[in-house]
């Protein structure tokens, strides 16, 4: 138990140190990356398709395969293109998960001949976030990766509309015209997005929790099981994950009276592990159940929830699931299992590929924001009246646990042509051992 608490506190310290600087901070994937704070002259304009020989993923008739163009093409010579400068502007404080995302973006940037200069963060300051976007534009960046939260998305769109020569993609959070008075309505899409079906992520989170209970505590009656879901109404995608999780739990054998919401707003809000720890501890200490199932939404909340369970001596009777998982890896590498046992997870390098590939497509004229990935256009949710149709590409995820994590991470090395996990065996693994694409949902083409 002491070892588990030590590991949890070490992971918690990583988050705390990352967030403690209240001014803008930068994370760079390599020592050679230019520092945004140093400014500098803008790079030469990126090559247009006419200056290069063909494009990635060309059709037999010489046209661009718009459904594939955002992915890395090993048969295309990216070195013939001018090298654009790209930076990731993040609204929230950095954490281990976003550090890994930045590393994934840098990896694909190198393969696609793009200079990725790391991550600059606003540490949850919305005004600073918008200022940082304009600052990177003024410093001559050719492309930005941005993760607007909630109602800030429209402001981001307005800034980028005033700078049409700068390409951009969202990351983690789609750009939507979100109305906080309608928490169950994500709002119209304003730009293409690569990420997740957030409601489905929530549904899968609950399914994973219910399955764990059946395997770990088959004899505990369902009326002795408590369910708690983290809540942060300020961030639209969190509401969607919660809605998906709740929908499955409503139809589960757990009585509705055993359902609880751990609202971080009551403890200061934000996305830190500390607020999740307080919100979850408040529920665990005021309600008595034999088993607890906790849908933590995101990695920092998963870590904070695990600290709460450990501090209260409830680790063995609690299962926590999140939708990101970087901090789980050092725990499992150390042979430690806490109450945070599961994630519905996609390794960051898998998400990063079409983000960088999309920017390359925009910069080189192979596609536009309203033409890229046409198979991923949801006819009911494509922002058609806001400049679309825009694509919503869903990336594959798996139930990530202590038993399969090493094999999955080893596979990502094979897929991404890297060696980030040299200690994990790659014997028997191929590029197709895990999904790197998912089928387009049927509902995308059915008009309501």
N, C-alpha and C positions, 0 to 999 in steps of 0.2 A: 504493500500500500504506500509506504514512504517513497519507493522508487517511482510509482505512478504519479504521485503528487509532485515529485521533483521534476519529472518530465513535463507534466502539465504546466508547472510554473515556469519552466524554461521556455516552453512554447509561448506562454502568455507574455513573457518578457520580450520575446521577439516582436510581438504586436505592439507592446507598450513603447519599446525603443523606436519602432518605426513611426509611431504617431506622436512622439513627444515633441518634435520640432514643430511649432505652430506656424512657422513661415513656410514658404514653398520649398519643397525638397526635391532632389533629383536622384534617380537611380539609373545607372548606366550599365549595360551588359558587358562592356569591354573598356579597358583603359584608354583605348585610342578614340573613343567616341567623343565628339565635341560637346562641351558643356553649354547648355542653353543660356546660362547666365553670362557667357562670354560674348554673346552676339556673334558678329562676323558677317561677312558679305554673303548674299544669297548665292546658292549654287546655280550653275547654268540651267536654263530650262530643260526639263526632261525630254528625252527623245520622243518624237511622235512616231506612229506606226510606219509612216512613209520612210523614215530614216533607218528603220531596222528591216532585217530580212524576215518577213512573215511575222507571226505572232505565236504565242503558246496555243496549243490545242486548236490548230487550224482544221477546218473541214476539207473534204476532198476538192471542193470547188474554190478553195482559197479564202473562204470567209472564216470569221472567228466563231468557234463553238462557244457561245455565250454562257452555256451552262457549265463549262469546264474551265473557262479562262481564268477564274480566280484561284485555281489550284496550281501548284508547282508542276511544271512540265519538264521532266528530265531530258527531253529531246530538243529543248529550245535553248539557244545560246543567249542567256541574259547579259553576258558581258558586252554585247554589242550596244547596249543601251547606256545612255548617260546615267550617272549614279545620283538619284535624288536623296535629299535629306528628309528624314521622317522622325517624329517624336510622339510619344504617348502622353497626353495630358489627362491626368486622373483627378476626379473631384475628391474622392475619399482618401483617407490616410493610407499609406502603403502598408502591406502586410506580406507574409511569405507567399501567399497565393499570387498576388499581383507582381511580386518579384519574379516568380516563375513565368508569369505571362510575358513580362518584359523580355526575359531570356528567350522565350519561344518566338517572339516577334523579331528579336535580333538574329536568331538562327535562320528564319526564313528570309529575312532581309539580306543576309550574306548570300544565300543561295540564289536570290532574285536580283542581286546587284543593287541593293538599296542600303543606304547608310542610316541605320537606326541608332539614334542618339539617346536611347533610354527613356526614362519616365520622369516627368515633373508633376508634382502633386500639390493640391491646394489644401490638404489636411482638413477636409470637410467645411471649408470656407467657400460658400457659393459665389460671393463677389470676387474673391481671389481667383477662383476657377475660371470665370469669364475673362478676367484680366490676363491670366496666363495664356489662354487661347490666343488673344490678340497679340500678346507679347511674342509668342512663337511665330506667328505670322509676320510680325514686324522684323523678326530676326532672320527672315528669309527661308523658313522651312517650306518645302515643296508639298508636304503632306502631313496631316495630323491624324492621330488616333485618339478618340475622345469618348469618355463615358459619362454622358449627362444623366443626372438623376432627376426624376419627377418633373416639375414644371420648368426646370432650367433648359430643357431640350429646345424649346422654341427660341430662347435667347441664343443658343448655340447655332441653330439654323440661320438666324438673322445675321450673326457675325460671319458665318461662312458664305452666305449669299452675297455679302459685301466684298468677299474675296474669292471670286469664282475661279481664279487660277490655282488655288490651293485645294488639293484633293483631300478628302477626309472619309473616315469610316468610324462608326461607333464600335465600342467594345464593352461587353458586359451588360450595358443598359441600352435598349433601343431608343432612338430619338422619336418621341411621340409628343403630341400636344395633349399632355396629361392634365386632367382637372381633378384636384384633390377632393372636390366635393362628390366625386363619383369614383370611389376607390375600386369598384369592381369593373370599371370601364377603362381599358388602357389608353384610349384616345387614338386618333388617327396616326398612322405611321408617316414619318417625315423624311426618312432616308433608309437605304438598305441596311439590313442587320444580319449578322452572323451570331448565332447563339443557341438559345434553347426555346422550347415550348414550355414556358414557365408553369403553366397550369399542370401540364403532364409531369413536370419535375416534381411538383407537390404531390401529385397522385402516386408517383413511384416511391416517393419518400415514405408515404403512409403504408404502401404495400410492403416495403422493406421492413418497416417496424413491426407490422402485424405478423409477417413471416418469422421474424426473430423471436417474437413472443411464443409462437406456436412451437418453435424448435427448442427454445431455452426453458420455457415454463409451460409445458403443455397441460399441466394439472392445475394451474392457477385459474380459477373462474374469472370470466371476463368482467364481472362486476367488482373485482378486486384489482382491475387494471386502470391506471390513469393515463390520459393523453394530454400533452401540452404542446402548443405551437407558439413559436416566437412571432411577434408582430412588430412591424415598423411601418405605420401607415404613410410615412413621408416618402417612401420609395415605392413607386408603382409596381415594379416587378415582384417585390416582396409580397404585396397583396395578392398577386396572381399565384405565387407558390403556396401561400397560406390557403387560398381558396381551393386549390387542387388537393392539398393535404386534407383539409376539412371535409371535402366532398366524399373522399374515400372513407374517412373515419365515421361520417354520419351513417354510412351503410354497414359499418362494422359491428361486431358483437359488443363493443364497448358502449355502455350506456351513455347517453348524451350528458347526463349529470356528472360524468367523469371527465368531461372535456374542459380544458382550461386554455386561456390565452395569456402568454407571458409578454405583456406589452412593454417594450423598452422605453416608451415615451414617459412612463411613470418614474423612470430612473435616469432621465436626462437625454434619452434618445441617442441617435448616432449608430455606428456600426462597430463599436469596440467590444471585445470580449467581456469587459467589466460590466457593461449595462446588461448583457445577457446573463451573466452570473447572478446579478442581483435579482433580475426578473424571474429567473428559474428558481433560485433559492427561496424567493417569496412564496412560490406555489408549493414547492416540495416540503416546506416547513409548516404549511398550514393545511395540508391535505394528506391523509394517510392511506396509501395503497401498497399492495404487495409488489406490483410491477409498474414502472413508469415508461412510457414511450414518448419521446420528445422529437418533434420536427423543428430543427434549428435554422432552417432556411439557408444560412451561409456559414462559411468556415469560422469567422470570428465568433459567431453565436454558438457554433458547435463547441469551440474551445471553452468559452465562458460557461456553457451549460455543463460541460464535463467537470470543470473546476467546482461548480456548485455541488454536483453529485458527489464528487470525491470529498469535498470539505465536510459534507453532511454524513459521510460514511455510507452512501447509498449506491456506490458504483455497481455492485453486483446485481442490483435489481432495476437498473436503468439502462435503456438503449437510446442513443442519440444518433440522428442521421442529419447530414448537411448536403448541400449541393456544390461544395468545393472541398478540397481535401489536402492541400499541400502540407499542413501541419501534422496530418496523420502519419506521414511517411517517416519522420524521425522517431515518432513514438514506436511504430511497429519495428523499425530498424533496431531499436533498443530493446525489443522484446517486451514492450509494455502495452497492455490493453486497458484502456479507460472505458468509461461509459459511452464515449464517442466511438462507436464501433463500425459505423457504416457511412458511406457517401454515395449519392447518385452523381457520378463524377466523369468528367472528360479531362484528360491530361491537357495542360495548357498549350502544348505545341500543336495539338490537333485543332484547337480553336484558332490559333494564331495564323495558321497557313492561309485560309481564305481572307483573313483581314489584310495581310500584306499583299496577297495576290489581287485582292480587289483594288487596293491602292495602285498597284502596278498597272492594272487594266485601265483605270481612270487616267493616270498620268501619261500613258502611252497611246491613248485614244482607241484602245481595243473595245471598250465598253463605256457606258455612261451610268450614272446612278439609277436611272429609270429603264435601263436595258439589260443590266447584268443579271445573270441567273434567272431567266424567265420561268424555268420550271418551278422555282421556289416562290413565285408570286401567288399569294393567297387572294383569291378574287374577292373575298369579303374583308380583307385587311391588308390593303396595299397602298393606302394613301393616294388613291387615284385622283382625288380632288385637291391634293396637296403637292402636285408635281410628279406623282408616281405614274405607273405602277412600280412599287419598290418591293424587292425580294426580302423574305424572311427565311434565311437558310438555317435549318436545324442541324446541329452537330450531334453525333452519337455519344451516348453515355452508357456507363455500366454500373452495376452494384459493386462498389469498390470496398473490399474488406481485407482483413489480415491474411486471409488464405490466398487471395488472387492478386494482391497488389504488386508483388515483385514480377510476376509474369506479365501483367498488363504494362507496367512501366518499361520492362525490357522490350516489349513489342513496340512501344512508341519510339524507341531508338531505331528499330528496323525501319519503321514507316518514315521517320523524319530524316534518315541518313545522318545520324549523330551517335554519340556514345556518352550520354549523360548518366547512364546507369551501368557502368562496367562490371559491377559486382553481382548483377542479376543475370542468371543464365538465360541465354537466348536459344538454347538447344531446342529444336523442333518448332520454333516460331517462324512464321512467314508474314509477309505483308498483310495477308488476309486472316490472320489468327484472331483479330478483333475487328469490329466494324469501324471504318473510317468515314463512311457515308451512311445515311439512312434513306429509306425510300420516302419520296414526297407523299405526305398524307393525302388520302383521297379527298378529304374535305377542302383542300386547297382549291379544287377546281369546281366545287359545287356551289353555285350561287344561292344564297339564302333569300 
